[in-house]
Amino acid sequence: MIYSPYQRIEHMTKQQYKLLTYIIDFQKKNGFSPSFDEMMKALDYKSKNNIDRLVRGLESIGFVRSRYKKSRSIEVLKVPHVIASVVEVVQIEEPTKYRFK
């Protein structure tokens, strides 16, 4: 099987897609992951629980990984094809870690 960092977005909800694109853009600009507060404000939610639900959903379909109770620990594992056409992805060291230019 050929490894691909790109993943189709067929099983992703619109809100999960919005959150993932925000996380990728934030990491590209700042070099680290956004906090739950920043994600909550960006998606105009009133509760961190909604963000947690979306992050857990993205984890379950294999797009991100995060450490429980660890701030700014969201790591993007796969980039959807739609985003990959806009973002240049450069592999570094491990095949699951990317630097966005």
LINNOR-V395528 format. One line per field, one symbol per residue. ss: DSSP state (2 for helix, 1 for strand, 0 for the rest). psi: psi as a letter, one per 20 degrees, with the letter a starting at -180 (. if undefined). A space follows every 50 residues. Layout:
ss=???
psi=???
This chain:
ss=00000110000002222222222222222200000222222200000222 22222222220001100000000011001122220000111000000111 0
psi=ppppiqqqkhjprghggggghggggghghijrqqrhgghghhjlqiqhhg ggggghghghjjhrpqppkpqkjppphqpqhghhihppppqpeqijpqpp .
